[in-house]
Amino acid sequence: VQVVESGGGLVQAGGSLRVSCVASGIIFSTRRMDWYRQATGKQRELVAQISSDGTTAYADSVKGRFMISRDNAKNTVYLQMNSLKPEDTGVYYCRTTVWGDEYWGQGTQVTVSS
């Protein structure tokens, strides 16, 4: 199983960014996919989830600003981030589980300048 994130970068507050995650070695369409983030000196936190049936869930801090989606044909999950704030800065990680085993990507850095 391989999980690879991409699309991070530097953006000004109020701007938008989309990060992507490709997962291989799994039956992607059957897996729930999660986006987490970790700011420097803070614990990793769950940002958004999308189930195999397309049901989504978001952390309160990003509701109305972020949108998670998936393209099963491309084994890819996306996180569209709008109205970004400096507190959204961190490393964004993609995660999935298979038979109880967790698989994480290496993360992609998102930096929001004020």
C-alpha positions in Angstrom: 0.0 0.0 0.0 1.3 3.4 -0.9 -0.1 6.8 -0.1 1.3 9.9 -1.7 0.2 13.5 -1.1 0.9 16.5 -3.3 -0.2 20.0 -4.0 0.9 21.9 -0.9 2.5 25.3 -1.0 2.5 28.9 0.2 -0.7 30.9 -0.1 -1.9 34.2 1.4 -4.7 34.3 3.9 -8.0 34.2 2.2 -6.7 32.2 -0.7 -7.3 28.7 -1.9 -5.3 25.6 -2.4 -6.1 22.0 -3.4 -4.1 19.1 -2.1 -4.3 15.6 -3.6 -3.6 12.1 -2.3 -3.1 9.0 -4.5 -3.5 5.6 -2.8 -2.3 2.4 -4.5 -2.2 -1.2 -3.6 -5.8 -1.1 -2.2 -9.3 -1.4 -3.6 -9.6 2.4 -3.3 -13.3 2.6 -3.9 -14.0 0.5 -0.8 -11.9 2.5 1.6 -12.6 5.5 3.8 -10.0 8.2 3.2 -9.0 10.8 5.8 -7.1 14.1 5.8 -5.2 15.0 8.9 -2.9 18.0 9.6 -0.2 18.8 12.1 1.0 22.2 13.0 4.4 22.7 14.5 4.4 21.8 18.2 0.8 20.5 18.0 -0.9 17.1 17.8 -2.0 15.8 14.5 -5.7 16.4 14.0 -8.4 15.0 11.8 -9.6 17.6 9.2 -12.0 15.7 6.9 -13.1 12.2 6.0 -14.9 10.7 3.0 -16.4 7.3 3.2 -16.7 4.8 0.4 -20.3 5.9 -0.2 -19.2 9.5 -0.4 -20.4 10.5 3.0 -18.2 13.4 4.3 -17.4 14.8 7.7 -15.3 17.8 8.8 -13.7 19.3 11.8 -15.6 22.3 13.1 -12.6 24.5 12.4 -12.8 23.9 8.6 -16.6 23.4 8.0 -17.8 25.7 5.2 -14.3 26.3 4.0 -12.9 22.9 3.1 -14.3 20.3 0.8 -13.2 16.7 0.5 -13.9 14.7 -2.6 -12.8 11.5 -4.3 -12.2 10.1 -7.8 -12.3 6.4 -7.6 -11.2 6.0 -11.2 -8.0 7.8 -10.3 -7.5 6.3 -6.8 -7.4 9.9 -5.6 -8.8 11.9 -2.8 -8.8 15.7 -2.8 -9.0 18.4 -0.2 -10.1 21.8 -1.6 -9.3 24.5 0.9 -10.8 27.9 0.6 -10.7 31.1 2.7 -7.5 29.9 4.2 -6.3 31.2 7.5 -2.8 31.3 9.0 -4.0 28.7 11.6 -4.5 26.3 8.7 -0.7 26.1 8.3 0.7 22.7 8.8 1.7 19.4 7.2 -1.4 17.7 5.6 -1.4 13.9 5.7 -3.6 11.4 4.0 -4.6 8.2 5.8 -6.5 5.0 5.1 -6.9 1.8 6.9 -7.0 -1.8 5.6 -8.0 -4.6 8.0 -7.1 -2.4 10.9 -3.7 -1.4 9.6 -3.1 2.3 9.1 -1.3 3.7 6.0 -0.1 7.3 6.0 1.5 9.4 3.3 4.6 11.5 3.9 2.6 14.7 4.1 2.5 17.9 2.1 3.3 21.3 3.6 0.6 24.0 3.5 1.7 27.5 4.7 -0.8 30.4 4.9 0.8 33.8 5.3 -1.1 36.7 7.0 
